[in-house]
Amino acid sequence: MRKQRHQTYTCCPLEAALDVMGSKWKATILFRLLDGTRRFNELRRLMPNVTQRMLTIQLRELEADGMIRRKVFPEVPPKVEYSLSELGRTLEPLLRELYQWGQTHIQRRLPGAATEPPSGSNERDARAPSN
């Protein structure tokens, strides 16, 4: 289980939000789960730079914080699926805005850089909210 940085958040609610989803991988995991349920290896393929160990740790922390659900199927080999919880789903507008900001930032910082999602990621347009 993750070590919480602070026992209380007296300074700013942003501190609490960043404690839950402030790592590079947690926000990326949450964004990838916006499109629906994914298995562990699907997430690994969508995030090729994350190690298996780091992905496992981040998924456990997101589950402990109530942001995602983990469903284990009783079969051999084991099948595990991850999806956003209702609480995690409340971050959708924020995650889509961060995605848009990132595209704009890339265009400003690196002219000519690709801003399209990786092929095969099957992501919806970040500007088009889905209900």
Steps between C-alpha positions, in 0.01 A plus 500: 500500500616849421645723765288811531722807504290689753258398772278802434459747217461834673671717242317439175256247348736479202748328729249220565419464129866479402566247776246266337576551131814710487742252348570484129375144476184535709359776280593299190336184637183692585496656153542160332210360704264774377434286193391205712621189674855387429715204596849543644685419177275735302609781730864397459468514121338844519779625730819338369732708722353383831658199667288206609589568863409870481170427324412245768580746780305783341196279434501381862517858628219616272290205616575578868396862441171387344580641155490168314338160537688174465303192399663158526349210307545153654667329206840369399699695400361777720310775324489847659318803363530863606237770457426843638285518810227761531748717689764451231246588230455844663854582380405462132457873424828581674690222321364608161600861571849387601521302175401810300747715692772245429427508127523880500817491710666252264413716200651808666814329626578260219388628159425208273456253787227243460201573721278217389437208737709191423348288225283224631424680825138541397464822700202726456564862415593662830276797422189289450361404839324169514208429726 
